[in-house]
Amino acid sequence: MIRGLEHDLAVEARTIGLAVRSIARLVQAHTEFDLRHDHHPLSAFPPSAQIYWNAYAAGTQVALSQLGVVPPAGWEIQAAFATRLPSEERFRPARFRFARLSA
């Protein structure tokens, strides 16, 4: 499972690579839609809850290139793998931070 932080987006997939590529496609699709409709990209998605930010901060940073993923143009995507959420002992989600690069 992958969870966005600055924009509360989530995806699940069978592998880490598929999940990362899925979230990148989701960010790209929503950004393109928002721009076509004169909206700020991803403005429909508020930030994630603090527990997800904490899990990201405590996680291990991983470069997207290690996962074979290229972020959508104009976006910086950072990944961290958390061994668990603070509230869940058995769950092991990957956490991502999305930030729109200024032109």
C-alpha positions as CSV (number, residue, x, y, z in Angstrom):
1,M,0.0,0.0,0.0
2,I,1.2,3.5,-0.8
3,R,-0.1,6.7,0.8
4,G,0.5,10.2,-0.3
5,L,1.2,12.8,2.3
6,E,0.8,16.4,1.0
7,H,-2.2,15.1,-1.0
8,D,-4.1,12.2,0.6
9,L,-4.0,9.6,-2.2
10,A,-3.6,5.9,-1.8
11,V,-3.1,2.9,-4.0
12,E,-2.6,-0.9,-3.5
13,A,-0.9,-3.3,-5.8
14,R,0.6,-6.8,-5.8
15,T,4.2,-5.5,-5.8
16,I,6.0,-2.4,-4.6
17,G,7.0,-1.5,-8.2
18,L,3.4,-1.7,-9.5
19,A,2.2,0.3,-6.5
20,V,4.7,3.1,-7.2
21,R,4.0,3.2,-10.9
22,S,0.2,3.3,-10.1
23,I,0.6,6.3,-7.7
24,A,2.7,8.1,-10.3
25,R,0.0,7.5,-13.0
26,L,-2.7,8.6,-10.5
27,V,-0.9,11.8,-9.8
28,Q,-0.4,12.5,-13.5
29,A,-4.0,11.8,-14.4
30,H,-5.4,14.0,-11.7
31,T,-2.9,16.8,-12.5
32,E,-3.9,16.7,-16.1
33,F,-7.6,16.8,-15.3
34,D,-7.2,19.6,-12.8
35,L,-5.1,21.7,-15.3
36,R,-7.7,21.1,-18.1
37,H,-10.4,22.5,-15.7
38,D,-8.4,25.4,-14.4
39,H,-7.9,23.9,-10.9
40,H,-4.7,23.9,-8.9
41,P,-3.2,20.3,-9.3
42,L,-4.5,17.9,-6.7
43,S,-6.4,20.6,-4.9
44,A,-9.3,18.1,-4.2
45,F,-7.0,16.0,-2.0
46,P,-6.2,17.4,1.5
47,P,-3.0,16.4,3.4
48,S,-2.9,13.0,5.1
49,A,-3.3,12.6,8.8
50,Q,-0.3,13.2,11.0
51,I,0.3,9.5,11.7
52,Y,1.2,9.0,8.0
53,W,3.7,11.9,8.2
54,N,5.2,10.4,11.3
55,A,5.5,7.0,9.5
56,Y,7.2,8.7,6.6
57,A,9.7,10.6,8.8
58,A,10.6,7.3,10.6
59,G,10.9,5.3,7.4
60,T,13.8,4.5,5.2
61,Q,14.2,6.8,2.2
62,V,14.3,5.0,-1.2
63,A,15.1,6.6,-4.6
64,L,12.4,6.1,-7.2
65,S,15.2,5.1,-9.7
66,Q,15.9,2.1,-7.5
67,L,12.3,1.0,-8.1
68,G,12.4,1.7,-11.9
69,V,10.0,4.6,-11.6
70,V,10.1,8.1,-13.3
71,P,7.9,10.7,-11.6
72,P,5.5,12.7,-13.7
73,A,7.0,15.8,-15.3
74,G,7.0,18.7,-12.9
75,W,6.6,16.6,-9.8
76,E,9.1,15.6,-7.2
77,I,8.1,12.3,-5.5
78,Q,10.0,11.0,-2.5
79,A,9.6,7.5,-1.1
80,A,10.2,6.0,2.3
81,F,9.4,2.5,3.5
82,A,7.9,2.3,7.0
83,T,8.1,-1.1,8.7
84,R,4.8,-0.3,10.5
85,L,2.3,2.4,11.2
86,P,2.5,3.7,14.8
87,S,-1.0,2.3,15.4
88,E,-0.6,-1.0,13.6
89,E,1.9,-3.6,14.4
90,R,1.5,-5.9,11.4
91,F,0.9,-3.4,8.5
92,R,3.9,-2.4,6.3
93,P,2.9,0.4,3.9
94,A,5.2,2.5,1.7
95,R,4.8,6.3,2.2
96,F,5.3,8.9,-0.5
97,R,5.6,12.7,-0.5
98,F,4.3,14.6,-3.5
99,A,5.3,18.2,-4.3
100,R,4.6,20.2,-7.4
101,L,7.8,21.8,-8.7
102,S,7.5,25.5,-9.4
103,A,7.9,26.6,-13.0
